[in-house]
Amino acid sequence: MSFKFAVESFNGRLTDSDRALVSIILGDPSRVVFQSAQELANQAGVHASTVVRLARKLGFDGFPGLRKALQSETKVAFGPGERVKRRLSKADESSSLAMLIHTEIAAIEAIEETISQAEIDNAANILVGAKNIFIVGRGSAAPLGVHLERRLRRWGFQVSISLNMQARDLAASLIGMGRDDALISFAFQSPNSLHAGYSALLKYSHSVGAKSIVISDSLGPTLRPNPDALLSVSRPDEAELSMRTAPLLVCEALAITLAHMSPERAVGSSEALEKLRADFRGEED
């Protein structure tokens, strides 16, 4: 059983300390396989017993069992944490630009270890048959929502987007959601990216028969209730940087996959859009 699957399938309660540990483990599993329970606890700012309890809570035979599972699923020598270290060692410490470039390259390379094309396909299958697509985002997730909305509209999908809304307005914007619709929400560790009504939002979409997709960082597997599709990408420096390079690539991969699944729709809508733009330019002339 993989650690990520154990977290996603766990139906009990995860404490804030548990979530902190999960974030560290998913962010850099290649480092955790060499750590003791005490070292991991120190990194998360919790007691070592919390590490052991989390491992048992998730169905492992204590921390050694958890670490063994990580060893079997992690490319230790080429893990994301190790790549970050190697790239940063090559960057000029006096150059913030160079460090940023190397860090983001490492984060992008780590995507393949935390998400698969099969998971992208699963989410795309939900969207390709949806009557309407509702996108919800706030804080640092809002630009991703805007980007994905533009891409989906270009492919001919009916999209409604709600960004940085208070609970009252968000509820009003989603009241039209129904069966055969789809919801896309974002959830990141930064406090302002996850709206307070996440649980109510997912429960409501389920109650009206809409499918849900969540795009997230390592926070995703700990969220409850579970969405119908979770696209979770982790980076080893999540606690230090809040850039959304990897989730942006996931959004783009999702849009491209949709275009491949429904090429006639995508091409037809794109051609109609370009014709309409040309007509508008003609009126301006």
Rosetta blueprint (number, residue, H / E / L):
1 M L
2 S L
3 F H
4 K H
5 F H
6 A H
7 V H
8 E H
9 S H
10 F L
11 N L
12 G L
13 R L
14 L L
15 T L
16 D H
17 S H
18 D H
19 R H
20 A H
21 L H
22 V H
23 S H
24 I H
25 I H
26 L H
27 G H
28 D L
29 P H
30 S H
31 R H
32 V H
33 V L
34 F L
35 Q L
36 S L
37 A H
38 Q H
39 E H
40 L H
41 A H
42 N H
43 Q H
44 A H
45 G L
46 V L
47 H L
48 A H
49 S H
50 T H
51 V H
52 V H
53 R H
54 L H
55 A H
56 R H
57 K H
58 L L
59 G L
60 F L
61 D L
62 G H
63 F H
64 P H
65 G H
66 L H
67 R H
68 K H
69 A H
70 L H
71 Q H
72 S H
73 E H
74 T L
75 K L
76 V H
77 A H
78 F H
79 G L
80 P H
81 G H
82 E H
83 R H
84 V H
85 K H
86 R H
87 R H
88 L H
89 S H
90 K H
91 A L
92 D L
93 E L
94 S L
95 S L
96 S H
97 L H
98 A H
99 M H
100 L H
101 I H
102 H H
103 T H
104 E H
105 I H
106 A H
107 A H
108 I H
109 E H
110 A L
111 I H
112 E H
113 E H
114 T H
115 I L
116 S L
117 Q H
118 A H
119 E H
120 I H
121 D H
122 N H
123 A H
124 A H
125 N H
126 I H
127 L H
128 V H
129 G L
130 A L
131 K L
132 N L
133 I E
134 F E
135 I E
136 V E
137 G E
138 R L
139 G H
140 S H
141 A H
142 A H
143 P H
144 L H
145 G H
146 V H
147 H H
148 L H
149 E H
150 R H
151 R H
152 L H
153 R H
154 R H
155 W L
156 G L
157 F L
158 Q L
159 V E
160 S E
161 I E
162 S E
163 L E
164 N L
165 M L
166 Q L
167 A H
168 R H
169 D H
170 L H
171 A H
172 A H
173 S H
174 L H
175 I L
176 G L
177 M L
178 G L
179 R L
180 D L
181 D L
182 A E
183 L E
184 I E
185 S E
186 F E
187 A E
188 F L
189 Q L
190 S L
191 P L
192 N L
193 S L
194 L L
195 H L
196 A L
197 G L
198 Y H
199 S H
200 A H
201 L H
202 L H
203 K H
204 Y H
205 S H
206 H H
207 S H
208 V L
209 G L
210 A L
211 K E
212 S E
213 I E
214 V E
215 I E
216 S E
217 D L
218 S L
219 L L
220 G H
221 P H
222 T H
223 L L
224 R L
225 P L
226 N L
227 P L
228 D L
229 A E
230 L E
231 L E
232 S E
233 V L
234 S L
235 R L
236 P L
237 D L
238 E L
239 A L
240 E L
241 L L
242 S L
243 M L
244 R L
245 T H
246 A H
247 P H
248 L H
249 L H
250 V H
251 C H
252 E H
253 A H
254 L H
255 A H
256 I H
257 T H
258 L H
259 A H
260 H H
261 M H
262 S L
263 P H
264 E H
265 R H
266 A H
267 V H
268 G H
269 S H
270 S H
271 E H
272 A H
273 L H
274 E H
275 K H
276 L H
277 R H
278 A H
279 D H
280 F H
281 R H
282 G H
283 E H
284 E H
285 D L
